[in-house]
């Protein structure tokens, strides 16, 4: 396993957030306008809960460090929205993710020691510029969505965007990230389902009822044939040990159900409350492999409730805005939030500091909230 210098990472992120704060100060009127107009009380409350959790945290120093970077990540999302239009955001994301794609191929082909992961007990899998194959898989889902929307929307240079989409899919396959590929399939299907909301009501309503009926039938079939489905894609029914881990995590959640163990205060190895998990699980995970369980451990059911209230509010407002727009790019907030909802079932980066996914979530929430308020005032 390749070792990475975490102290260097901290310095880099500190510089990024210091620059972000400086840029927001220079544009304080626009930033304040976004904060006031969005009125995202649930997001603000969730962030404040993470900050004050230092009071009851089982590891206050870790909570302090993590909340500083969480606020920094959220401020970066705020700057992203206040500085760039949605179209500009997409082109910046396309450039960024395009660079990630190129570097991941270079690392895997020219520097396989770093770009290929060989410590998983099976065949070597690509991880590109990330520390784990799941990192590459998750990022390529976002990359696929961005290039798909740009390719679908653009008439010029569409071949370039579809090329980025194809390379993203290829990296997903090389990373062996079946869950990410499955999530992407659902999100792409969701894109066409979202388009139905733009149809006239007499056509939209029966179409959605038919789709709901088919989806329910498919769900019952998958529930009764789960073992067959998992074995056909090379996965076990325990989701690589996750279903054995989750009952142990839930036991610890119920010991401090309302406020949790403080943001980042649970997973402290043998020296923290995570020792119970390590002792009984037979292996040493550093997160619960579920964003929802991770949030409960950090901030309890109160934190989980605040997240879902804010999530569904922004999600519904995203539907309202999308129906009044004809641009494919305006479906982005819904697609990214759908990805977060799905990925958080088996991955833990829901409310994670220094997280690209969280930054884009904050940006998506601000975007739909702002447009909703502007539409009401107009």
N, C-alpha and C positions, 0 to 999 in steps of 0.2 A: 504494500500500500504506500502511495506517495504521500509524504508529509508536506503540509503547507504552512507558511508562516502567518499565524493568525494575528500577530502584532502588526505586521505590515498591512493586513486587511483592515484592521482598526484604524490605522493612520490614513489609509486611502479613503475609507468611508467618512472619517472625521473631516477631511479636506473637502469632500463632496458636499457634505451637509453644511459646512461653514460657508462655502461658496453659494449654496442654495439659499441660506439665510440672508447673505449679503445681497443677492439678487432680489429676494422678496422685499427687503428693506428699501431697495432702490425703486421697486414697483409697489410700494406699500398701499397706495390707493386702489390699484387693481386687485391686489391680493385681498385687501379688506372687503372690497366689493364682492368678490367671490365668496368669502366666508360668510358675510352678512346675508347675501342674496340666497345662498344655498340653504341656509337654516337647517343644516343636517345635525339636529340635536342628538340623534342616536350615535352617530359617528363621534361627535365631540365628547359625548358622555363615556363612550367605550375607551377612548384615548385617555380621558381623565381618570377613569377607573384603573387603567394600567399604571398611571403615574402614582396615584395614592395607594396602590397596593403595596408599596414599599413599607407601609405602616404595619401590615400583617404578614409580609413576605417571610418565608422560611430561609431566604438567602438575600437579604437587603442589598448587598453590593451588586449581585447579579441583576436584580430587579432595576436598580438605578442605572446600570450600564445599558440594559436592554431597552428601558423606556426612553432613554436619550436617543438611541438609534431608531426606535419606533417613531418617535416624534419627528426625527430627521427624515425618515422615509415618507411620512405623511406630508411634511412640508414640501418634499420634492414633488409629490403628486399634485399638491396645490400649485406649485410654480408651473408645472407642466400644463395645467389647465388655464391658468391665468395668463400665460405667455403665448401659447400657441392655439390656433384653431384646430378643430377636429381633423381637418385634412392635413394640416401641417404636422400634427401629432402622428398621423399614420405614416407619412413619409419619413419622419425621424425614426419611428419604430422599424420601418422597412430597412433603412440604412443600418441601424444598430443590429437587428437580427440577421441581416445579410452578412455583416462582418462576423457575427457569431458562427454562422454556417460555414463560412470560408475557413475561419480559424479552427473550427472543430474538425474539418477534413484534414487540414494541415497537421494538427496535433496527432490525429489517429494514424495518418499515413507516414508522416516524417518523424514523429516523436511518440511512437506507440507506448512507451513506458508511461507517458502522461495521458495520452488520449484514449487508451484502451484499458478497460477494467478486467482483470484476470483473477480476482480474489473472491468470486461468487460461487465457486464450486462447480460451475458448468463451463460452457463455451465462453471465450472472451467476448465481451460486449463493449461497444463504443460508449465513451463518456465525453469525448471532445474536450472542450475547455472547462468542463465542470469536474467536481470531485467525485461524482457518482453518476451512474447511467440514468438514474431517475431525474437528476437535474437536467441532463440533456433532453430527456423525454418530455419533461414538463415545459421546458422553454420552447421546444419545437412544436408543441401544441399551440402556444401563443403565436409563434412564427407562422405556422400554417394558417391560422385564422386571419392574421394581418395580410398575408400575401393572397389568400383566397378572396378577401373582400376587395383588395386593390385590383386584383385581376378581374373580378366580376364587375367592378364599377368602371374601370379605366378602358378607354378605347385606344389610347396611345400607350405604347410600350407594355401592352398587356402580356406579351410573351415573356417579358422580364419578370413580371410578378408571378405568372404561372410557373416559371422556372424556379423561383424561390419557393413556391408552394411544393413543387415536386421534390426539391432537395430537402425540404423540411420533413416530408413524409419518408424519404429515404433514410434520413438520420434517425427518425423514430423507429424504423424497422431495424437499423443497425444497433440501436440501443436496446433492442429487445423489450421495449416498454409497451407491453400489451395493454395495460390499463390506460395509459396516455392515448394510445391509438384508438381504443374503444371510446374514450371520452371525446376525442376529436370527431369520430364518426357521429356520435350523438349530437355534437354541437353543429356540425355541417347540416345534418338533417333538421336540427332546430332552426337554422338559418332560413330554410325553405318554409318551415312551419311559421316562423315569424312573419314571413312575407304574406302569409294568408291573412294576417290581421289588417292588412292594407286593402283587402278586397271589400266590396259592398256587403253589408250585413246579411242580405238574403242568401248570399253564396258562402260567406265566411262561417256562419253559425253551423249549418249542417256539415260543412267540411271538417270543422274542428270536432264536432260530435263523433264523426266517423273516425277521425284520427285517434281520439281518446278511447274509443271502443277497441280499435286495433291495438293500441298501446297497452290497454289493460289485459287483453287476451295474450299478448306477447309476454307481459310481466308474469302472468300465472303459469305460462308454459316454461319460462326460465326458472321460476321458483321450484317447479316440480322436476326439472331436469338440470339442476345446477351442476351436479357432479359430472354429468356428460359434457356440458358446455365447457367447464374448467379443464377437464382432461383433454378436450379437443384442441385447446389453445396452449397446452403445456403448462397449465397452472393447477395447483392443488386447491381443494375446497376451503382450506384455511386461509387463503390469500397470503401465502408465504408466511404463515405463523401469526398473522394479524388477529384472527378470530380467537386464538389462544391467549394473546396478549390483552385484548380488550376487556375481558371480565376482571382481570387483575387491576387494570387502570380504573375501571368503574368502581371497584372496591375502595380505591384510594380517593376517588372523587366524592364518594358518600361520607367520607370522614370529615371533609370540609366542603360541603355542597354549595354554599351560597357565594363565598368570596374566593374559594380556591386557596392555592399556596403562594400567591403573589406571582406577578409576571416574570416567568423564568425561574421561579423559586423551587420547582419540584425536582427537575432532573439534575441532581448533584452527585450522581454515581453512588458509591457505597457510603458516602458521607451524608447523603440527604434522604428524603422520603422515598426516592426512587430505589433505594436498597431493597425494599419489599418486592418491587417488580423484578429486579435482577435475581433475587433469591428464589422466587417462585416460577419465573418464566424459563429458567435454564439457559438464558442468553442475556446480553447486556445492551438493550435498546436505549437510545438517547432521546426518543420521542415516541408517542403512542401510535404512530402511523394512522392518525385521524385528526384532521384539523379541529373538528368539533370537540373531541375528547381533550385535545391539547388546550383548547380555550377554556374548557371546564376546569382542568387542572390549574391553569394560570389564574383565572378570574371568576371561576365558579359558574353557577347557573345564571347569576346576574349578568355576567359578561356575555354568556351565550345568548341570553335573551335580548340584550342590547344590540348584539350583532345582527340577529335575525330580524328584529324590528326595523333596523336601518336598511338591511339587505332587501327585504320585501318591499319596503317603501320605495327605495330607488328602483327596484325591478319593475314595479307597477308603473312608476312614472316613466321608465324607459319604454314601456309598451305604449303609453299615451303619446309620447313624443314621436315614436316610430310611426304610429298610424298617420300622423300629420306630415310625414316626410316621405320622399321618394328615393332618397339616397341609400345605397347599400351600406355606406360607411356609418350611417346613423344607427345601424343594428349592432355596432361594435359593443356598446356598454352592456347590452343584453347577452351577447355571446360571451364576453369576458366574465360576467357574473355567473352565467350558466357553467362556465368552466370551473370557477371557484367552487361553486356548489357541488359539482361532481368530484373534482379532485380532492376536496376536503374529506370525502368519505374514506379515502385510503392514504392520504398524504397529510403532513402536519404543518404546512406553511400557510395556514389561514391568517393568523395574526402574528406574523413573523417579522422581526425587525430586519432591516437591510434586504428586504424581499422585493424583487421586481414585480411579483404578482400583487403584493399589497399596494405598491405604488400605483399600479394601473387600476386597482380596485378603487382607491381613493379618487383618482382622476375620473373614473367612470361615474362614481357617485356624485361628485361635484358637477360633472357635465350635465347629467340628467336633471339634477335638482335645479341648476341655474336655468336651463331651458324651460323647465316646468314653471318656474316663477316668472320668467320673462313672458311666457305665453299667457299666464293669468293676467299680468299687468297690461298686456297689449289688447 
